[in-house]
């Protein structure tokens, strides 16, 4: 099965990104995002050891 074909088509990279109006980011949200990013980066690094 082609994974890319299974993904929904959301448009091309040249499409303008819609501006989403919202309040400034919550510092706790940013900390959670940084933590999640760090965890994923670590897991990706670990996964690459097995490739």
Buried (B, 14 or more C-beta within 10 A) or exposed (E): EEEEEEEEEEEEEEEEEEEEEEEEEEEEEEEEEEEEEEEEEEEEEEEEEEE
